[in-house]
Amino acid sequence: MAKDEALFPSSPHAPQSPEIRPEVQPGQLTDRLLSDLVEAVKQVLRREAAQRLRDVYLIGDIDKDSARTTIERLRELASESTGPVTLYINSAGGNVTDGLAIHDAIRRLVSQGVEVTIVVQGMAYSMGSVVLQAASEGKRQAFAHSWIMIHEPAKWAGWQSTSAAAQHLERLKQMQSQIYRILADRSGKPLRQIIRDTKRTDFYLDAKKAREYGLIDEVLGEDPRPKAPAPEPRA
């Protein structure tokens, strides 16, 4: 037996040499945990903000600038998730092709599974009323004191004289047909009634009348209380 083994016999109860571990820096570990925690909180806040702020606003005239801004925002939200989107309208109308561009962009999102609610907050006149019809099924809404107006599509084309309209008669007829069809399909009204109601006049409806006509599905902020019956006249 070796001399060292004789002097120091091995035994299961003999003390073992302590395991050498790398020194832990508590400060560094805390900083890392803190950084991870901050990033996790930021991700949660971003998700909540995205869910809470999936709103788009179409305020004022419908033109190329407002159409571009609205469509870009809608596509941006759709690229983030397929969660619901709400578009608020307060517009007296504007350019026909720009309005149809917004309408078609919304219908595209709806076809891809994005639920789009459109809310009238103030007014949806002229092309604004057409954009309103692009909402998902059952998602056309208006606040109780809002107004909707539809009229003859020739007035929406932006031509200020009959001579200018005559130069574009064929295109005007096509636009009229497209817009009449959109209004008829979503309202459920016969095409002939839409034409009759909008011919040579501006057809205004408050929120309740618009719901009855079929241009919206729901009135928001409506007083649910039934009106008290009128007192009977005394004999």
Secondary structure by P-SEA (a helix, b strand, c coil): cccccccbbbbccccccccccccccaaaaaaaaaaaaaaaaaaaaaaaaaaacccccccccccaaaaaaaaaaaaaaaaacccbbbbbbbcccccaaaaaaaaaaaaaaaaacbbbbbbbcccccaaaaaaaaccccccccccccbbbbbcccccccccccaaaaaaaaaaaaaaaaaaaaaaaaaacccaaaaaaaaccbbbbbcaaaaaaacccccccccccccccccccccc
